[in-house]
Amino acid sequence: MPVPVVVLADLDDRARAALGNRAEGLRDDATAAVLPVLERIRRDGDAAVLEFLRDVDGVELTDDRLIVDEATIAAAAASVPADLVGAMAHTVRNLERYHRAQLIEEFAIEVEPGVTVGERFPAVRAAGCYVPFGTAIYPSSALMLTTPARVAGVERIVLASGVDPSTGEIPAAVLAAAALGGATEIWRLSGTAAVAAWAYGTETLRPVDVIAGPGGPYVAAAKDLVRHRVGVDFEAGPSEVFVLALDDFDPDLAAADLISEAEHGDTSCGLVVTTDPERAAQVAERLDERLAALPAERRDAVLIQAAEGRSAIVLVPDNEAAIAFCEHVAPEHVIVHATDPDAVARQLRCAGTVCIGAYTPSPAGSYVAGTNHVLPTGGAARHSAGLSVEHFTRRQSFERITREGLERLRPSIEAWATHEGLPGHLAAIDARLRPV
């Protein structure tokens, strides 16, 4: 049985903590590895970027090829199969509808006569959008990142992704999706180097105001280390799925749902959580069959997760315990199989996204339903939400006060200024209230 059935109550603290979480120690190791890379690029600019590409990615570039030219983008777009072009257009259409509904330009309220306060939400000037490149390519992520940035009104949208060493180019589908989503620049640059260039800039590559996008432990560590220079979204990756298999569920669907996210890589993880021992065994059987049908690298990824105690079929005593465990893990994706899935979903606060019901698999949202598949992982769903236009705008408060309104506020301002020993504060008020 490659993916084990475990009883949650029988696990010790260490084994329980491993469920649904990435391998321990990855982040600490990543931080130690990326820190000198960031420093070299901050200090040496293009030369350090080209060195990173040569030594880490096995790609020889010159500084004049770091930014993809328009002719290359156009040729890539023309080479994409028609069915994929149609799927991209479908995704962009639904993404735009979803993200436009999130837009708030301004709100204002008169808190008392003559005193109006509110907020505006201007877009940042420049955003960096990172699309991972490794054992798989993710043109869908290019759309998920660039579309909300464009909808938000970002003027300069800079997408970066790794180069295929065999071609010396970003995959054509990624270039096509980036252009369709609204990228104004595309960089041939991966991982830590992209984050560093966005944060510090080089002779060729201009910095941005905000960085967004999924990635492994090295990208996550790099984003954390540059927060003092540039805004970052949240921890996004590797993938996680928590299948809440309650009541009368189909074991085959639960098995398919675990694989759908766990196949992203061996640092991802998947859980099926249920109260039914008999159906848990059936899920395990269906997982064996479905894993056998996968390509070797996808199958091996899930097997490594299971061997390291991060992916499993978990038995809990009742539905309340299943929901409580889900809230504790705070996973990226929760897929709800239940007699009343909406009732269960309303109890879930700590999840990146909730897929409600048997006909709502996570790939539907990941590809085309309209929600954004860049989601918080590693427990960040306790405090962060998926990518939205909010990540590409900033909250800017404002106040607008009339003379009469300022006169109403003056007594309280005087009390505060006197108590805090700041006479200049009160003087700024009284200078405006001199007799006219």
C-alpha positions in Angstrom: 0.0 0.0 0.0 2.0 3.0 -1.2 -0.2 5.6 0.5 -0.9 4.4 4.1 -4.1 4.5 6.1 -3.3 6.0 9.5 -5.4 6.6 12.6 -4.9 10.3 13.6 -5.4 9.4 17.3 -2.6 6.8 17.2 0.1 9.2 15.8 2.7 10.9 18.0 3.2 14.6 17.8 5.9 14.4 15.3 4.0 12.2 12.9 0.9 14.2 13.3 2.8 17.5 12.5 4.2 16.0 9.3 0.8 15.3 7.8 -0.1 17.8 5.2 3.2 19.7 5.7 6.4 19.9 3.7 9.5 18.2 4.7 11.1 19.7 7.8 14.3 21.6 7.4 13.7 22.6 3.7 13.1 26.2 4.5 16.1 26.6 6.8 18.4 25.0 4.2 16.9 27.2 1.5 17.5 30.4 3.4 21.2 29.6 4.0 21.6 28.8 0.3 19.8 31.8 -1.2 21.3 34.5 1.0 24.7 34.7 -0.7 23.0 34.6 -4.1 20.9 37.6 -3.2 23.9 39.5 -1.9 26.0 38.8 -5.1 23.2 40.0 -7.4 22.7 43.1 -5.2 26.4 43.8 -5.5 27.4 42.7 -9.0 24.2 43.0 -11.0 24.1 41.5 -14.4 27.3 39.6 -14.0 26.0 37.7 -11.0 22.6 37.0 -12.7 24.5 35.5 -15.7 26.7 33.5 -13.3 23.5 32.1 -11.6 22.0 31.1 -14.9 25.2 29.3 -15.9 25.9 27.6 -12.6 22.4 26.7 -11.4 20.3 26.4 -14.5 23.0 25.3 -17.0 22.1 28.2 -19.4 24.6 30.5 -21.1 23.1 33.9 -21.8 24.4 37.4 -22.4 22.9 40.5 -20.8 21.2 41.5 -24.0 19.1 38.3 -23.9 17.8 38.6 -20.4 14.7 40.3 -21.6 12.7 38.5 -24.3 12.2 40.5 -27.5 8.8 41.0 -29.1 9.6 38.9 -32.2 10.3 35.9 -30.0 7.1 36.4 -28.1 5.1 36.6 -31.3 6.7 33.5 -32.7 6.0 31.6 -29.5 2.3 32.7 -29.5 1.9 31.6 -33.2 3.3 28.1 -32.3 0.9 27.3 -29.5 -1.8 24.7 -30.5 -5.2 26.0 -31.2 -6.9 24.1 -28.5 -4.6 25.5 -25.9 -5.1 29.0 -27.3 -8.8 28.5 -26.8 -8.3 27.3 -23.3 -6.1 30.3 -22.5 -8.8 32.7 -23.8 -11.5 30.8 -21.7 -9.3 31.2 -18.6 -8.6 34.9 -19.1 -12.3 35.6 -19.6 -13.3 34.0 -16.3 -10.3 35.4 -14.5 -11.1 38.9 -15.6 -14.7 38.5 -14.4 -13.6 37.2 -11.0 -10.9 39.8 -10.5 -12.9 42.8 -11.7 -15.5 42.0 -9.1 -12.8 42.5 -6.5 -12.0 46.0 -7.6 -12.7 48.9 -5.2 -11.6 52.3 -6.4 -12.6 54.4 -3.4 -14.9 54.6 -0.4 -15.6 57.6 1.8 -17.8 58.3 4.8 -18.6 61.5 6.7 -17.9 60.4 10.3 -19.3 63.7 11.6 -20.4 67.0 10.0 -17.5 68.5 8.0 -15.2 65.5 8.5 -14.9 63.0 5.6 -12.5 60.1 5.6 -11.9 57.2 3.3 -9.6 55.1 1.3 -8.4 54.8 -2.3 -6.8 51.8 -3.9 -4.2 52.8 -6.5 -2.3 50.2 -8.4 1.4 49.7 -7.7 3.6 51.0 -10.6 5.4 47.8 -11.3 4.9 44.1 -10.4 7.1 41.0 -10.7 5.3 37.8 -11.6 7.2 34.5 -11.1 6.3 31.4 -13.1 8.1 28.2 -11.9 9.9 26.0 -14.4 11.1 22.6 -13.6 9.7 19.1 -14.0 6.6 20.7 -15.5 5.7 24.0 -17.2 3.0 26.3 -16.0 1.6 28.7 -18.6 -1.6 28.7 -16.5 0.3 30.4 -13.7 1.4 33.1 -16.2 -2.3 33.9 -16.7 -3.1 33.7 -13.0 -0.4 36.3 -12.2 -0.6 38.8 -15.0 -4.4 39.0 -15.4 -5.1 40.4 -11.9 -2.1 42.7 -12.2 -3.5 44.1 -15.4 -7.1 44.3 -14.0 -5.7 46.2 -11.0 -4.1 48.8 -13.3 -0.4 48.0 -13.0 1.5 49.8 -15.7 4.6 47.6 -15.8 4.0 43.9 -15.4 7.3 41.9 -15.5 7.0 38.1 -15.8 10.1 35.9 -15.2 10.5 32.2 -15.8 13.3 29.7 -16.2 14.9 28.8 -19.5 14.9 25.3 -21.0 18.6 24.5 -21.3 18.0 22.5 -24.5 16.4 25.4 -26.3 17.8 28.4 -24.5 14.2 29.8 -24.3 11.2 30.0 -22.0 8.6 27.5 -23.1 6.4 28.9 -25.9 3.2 28.3 -24.0 4.5 30.4 -21.1 5.5 33.2 -23.4 2.1 33.2 -25.1 0.2 33.1 -21.9 2.3 35.9 -20.4 1.6 38.1 -23.4 -2.2 37.3 -23.4 -2.4 38.1 -19.7 -0.8 41.5 -20.1 2.9 41.2 -19.3 4.9 44.2 -20.5 8.3 42.6 -20.0 9.4 39.0 -19.9 12.7 37.9 -18.3 14.7 34.8 -19.0 15.4 34.3 -15.3 14.5 31.7 -12.6 14.0 31.5 -8.9 16.3 33.3 -6.6 17.9 35.4 -9.3 14.5 36.7 -10.4 13.6 37.7 -6.9 16.9 39.4 -6.4 16.7 41.4 -9.7 13.1 42.5 -8.8 14.2 43.6 -5.4 17.6 45.3 -6.2 17.7 45.8 -9.9 20.7 45.4 -12.2 22.2 47.3 -15.1 19.7 45.7 -17.4 16.8 44.7 -15.2 14.7 47.3 -13.4 13.3 46.6 -9.9 9.6 46.4 -9.1 7.3 47.4 -6.3 5.6 44.0 -5.6 6.6 40.3 -6.2 4.0 37.6 -6.6 4.0 34.0 -7.7 4.4 30.4 -6.5 7.7 28.5 -6.1 9.6 26.0 -4.0 11.5 26.6 -0.8 14.2 28.6 -2.4 11.8 31.1 -4.0 9.9 31.4 -0.7 13.1 32.0 1.3 14.3 34.6 -1.2 11.0 36.5 -1.0 11.1 36.5 2.7 14.7 37.9 2.7 13.8 40.9 0.4 10.7 42.0 2.2 12.5 45.1 3.4 13.0 46.2 -0.2 9.8 45.1 -2.1 6.3 43.9 -1.3 5.7 40.2 -1.5 2.5 38.2 -1.7 2.7 35.1 0.6 4.1 31.6 0.8 2.8 29.8 -2.3 4.1 26.3 -2.9 4.6 23.4 -3.0 1.0 22.2 -3.6 -1.2 20.8 -0.8 -4.6 19.2 -0.9 -6.9 18.1 1.9 -9.8 15.9 0.8 -12.6 16.0 3.4 -14.3 12.7 2.6 -17.4 12.7 4.8 -20.7 10.8 4.7 -21.5 9.1 1.4 -18.5 9.8 -0.7 -17.0 8.0 -3.8 -13.6 6.5 -2.8 -12.4 6.7 -6.4 -13.0 10.5 -6.5 -11.2 10.9 -3.3 -8.2 9.0 -4.7 -8.2 11.1 -7.9 -8.4 14.3 -5.8 -5.3 13.4 -3.7 -3.3 12.8 -6.9 -4.5 15.9 -8.7 -2.4 18.2 -6.4 0.2 15.8 -4.9 1.5 15.0 -8.4 3.1 18.5 -8.6 6.3 17.2 -6.9 7.8 15.3 -4.1 7.7 18.3 -1.7 3.9 18.6 -2.2 1.4 16.6 -0.1 -2.0 15.2 -0.1 -4.4 13.9 2.6 -7.7 12.1 2.4 -9.5 12.5 5.8 -12.5 10.3 6.6 -14.4 8.6 9.4 -15.1 5.4 7.4 -12.5 2.6 7.8 -14.0 0.6 5.0 -14.0 3.4 2.5 -10.5 4.4 3.6 -9.3 1.0 2.5 -11.2 1.4 -0.8 -9.5 4.8 -1.3 -6.1 3.1 -0.8 -7.0 0.5 -3.4 -8.0 3.1 -5.9 -4.9 5.1 -5.2 -2.7 2.1 -6.0 -4.5 1.6 -9.3 -4.4 5.3 -10.2 -0.7 5.7 -9.2 0.2 2.7 -11.4 -1.3 4.5 -14.4 0.8 7.7 -13.8 4.1 8.5 -15.5 7.0 7.4 -13.3 8.1 10.8 -12.1 4.5 11.7 -11.0 4.1 8.4 -9.3 7.4 8.7 -7.5 6.5 12.1 -6.2 3.5 10.8 -4.4 5.4 7.7 -3.1 8.1 10.0 -1.6 5.5 12.1 0.1 3.9 8.9 1.6 7.3 7.5 2.7 8.1 10.8 4.5 4.7 10.8 6.3 3.3 13.9 4.5 0.6 12.2 2.3 -1.8 9.6 3.8 -5.4 8.5 4.2 -6.3 9.6 7.7 -9.0 8.1 9.9 -10.7 10.4 12.4 -13.6 9.6 14.8 -16.2 12.0 13.5 -16.9 14.9 11.2 -16.2 17.4 13.8 -12.7 16.0 14.3 -12.1 16.0 10.5 -13.0 19.7 10.3 -10.9 20.5 13.3 -7.9 18.7 11.8 -8.5 20.6 8.5 -8.5 23.9 10.4 -5.3 22.9 12.1 -3.4 22.1 8.9 -4.8 25.2 7.0 -4.2 23.6 3.6 -3.9 25.3 0.2 -6.9 23.3 -1.3 -9.8 21.6 0.5 -12.1 19.4 -1.5 -15.3 18.7 0.3 -17.2 15.4 -0.3 -20.3 15.3 1.9 -24.0 15.0 1.9 -24.3 18.7 2.5 -21.0 20.1 1.2 -22.0 23.7 1.6 -22.7 23.3 5.3 -19.3 21.8 5.7 -17.6 24.5 3.7 -19.1 27.2 5.8 -17.2 25.8 8.8 -13.8 26.1 7.1 -12.0 29.3 7.8 -8.4 28.2 7.3 -8.0 27.2 3.7 -6.6 28.8 0.6 -9.6 27.7 -1.5 -12.5 25.4 -0.9 -13.9 23.1 -3.7 -17.5 22.4 -2.7 -19.1 19.1 -3.8 -18.3 16.1 -6.0 -18.3 18.0 -9.3 -15.8 20.6 -8.1 -12.3 19.1 -8.4 -9.3 21.4 -7.7 -8.0 21.4 -11.3 -11.2 23.2 -12.4 -10.3 26.2 -10.3 -6.6 25.8 -11.0 -7.2 26.1 -14.7 -10.4 27.8 -15.8 -13.2 28.3 -13.3 -12.1 31.9 -12.6 -10.6 31.8 -9.1 -6.9 32.3 -8.8 -4.7 29.2 -8.3 -1.8 31.1 -6.6 -2.8 30.2 -3.1 -1.2 30.3 0.4 0.6 27.1 1.5 2.5 25.8 4.5 -0.2 26.9 7.0 -0.3 30.5 5.6 -4.0 30.1 4.9 -4.6 30.9 8.6 -3.8 34.5 7.8 -3.5 35.0 4.0 -5.8 34.7 1.0 -5.2 33.7 -2.6 -3.8 36.1 -5.1 -6.2 39.0 -6.0 -6.2 42.5 -7.3 -5.5 43.6 -3.7 -1.9 42.2 -4.0 -1.3 44.7 -6.9 -2.8 47.7 -5.2 -2.1 49.6 -2.0 -4.5 51.0 0.5 -4.2 54.8 0.7 -6.3 56.6 3.3 -7.4 60.2 3.0 -9.1 62.9 5.1 -11.1 65.9 3.9 -12.1 68.4 6.6 -13.9 71.7 6.4 -13.2 74.7 8.7 -16.4 73.9 10.6 -15.3 70.2 10.9 -11.9 71.2 12.2 -13.5 73.5 14.8 -15.5 70.5 16.0 -12.3 68.4 16.3 -10.2 71.0 18.0 -11.1 70.3 21.6 -10.1 66.7 21.4 -7.0 67.5 19.4 -6.0 70.0 22.1 -6.5 67.3 24.8 -4.4 64.8 22.9 -1.6 67.2 22.1 -1.4 68.5 25.6 -1.3 65.0 27.1 1.4 63.8 24.7 3.5 67.0 24.9 3.3 68.0 21.3 2.4 71.7 21.1 3.2 71.9 17.4 0.3 69.6 16.7 -2.1 72.0 18.2 -0.4 75.0 16.5 -1.0 73.4 13.1 -4.7 73.4 13.9 -4.9 76.9 15.3 -3.0 78.3 12.3 -5.9 77.3 10.2 -8.6 78.6 12.6 -7.3 82.2 12.8 -10.1 84.7 12.3 -10.5 85.5 8.6 
